[in-house]
Amino acid sequence: MDPTPALPVPPERRDWTDGHVARWQPVLPGLDPVVEGAVTRMKKLSVHLRRVREQSLVDFDLERHEFDTLHKLAGRGGSAAPSELAQDLDLAPASVSGRLDALEKRGFVRRTQSTTDRRRVVVELTASGRETWLGAMDVLGHEEYRLLGVLDPEERALLNDMLRRVMVAAEAGDAPASWRG
């Protein structure tokens, strides 16, 4: 496949990836600088956002599994059955019970009897749990807006649409089974 011609980039707008591509082009003459640049930037952006998320967990004294559980519960409107959380988290019900025990001790969730079925338990996000979850979410959200804020609204929409097309291709055909469902 012929490399896509790269547009010249003024020195003040060059980033780490430009140097990476320049180093590899002599080693791999068929390297497409545009594809390599886009993929490398997506990887580096993903790593950056993961580091911001991990730091937000430290800042809010949350373990990753605690955040994930609060996140899934919040995504269900703040209330769910333990079996629903187990399904959302792809965990065995016993594993979810352990997580809920720890979150309940911290005051982030409470378990109550269902008002419609006394045999059923409902897990609810407490005000403290919601505040902690939102705080951790806000840190990442602010960084996402800071980064994408360099683009105008039309450019953000275009980027979103282009990435969707790439993801549709990634999710089709030979994509790992975990991506398809």
Buried (B, 14 or more C-beta within 10 A) or exposed (E): EEBEEBEEEEEEEEEEBBEBBEEBBEEEEEBBBBEBBBEBBEEBEEEEBEEBBEBBBEEBEBEEBBBBBBBBBBEBEBBBBBEBBBBBBEBEEEBBBEBBEBBBEBEBBBBEEEEEEEEEBBBBBBEEBBEBBBEBBEBBEEBEEEEEEEEEEEEBEEEEEEEEEEEEEEEEEEEEEEEEE
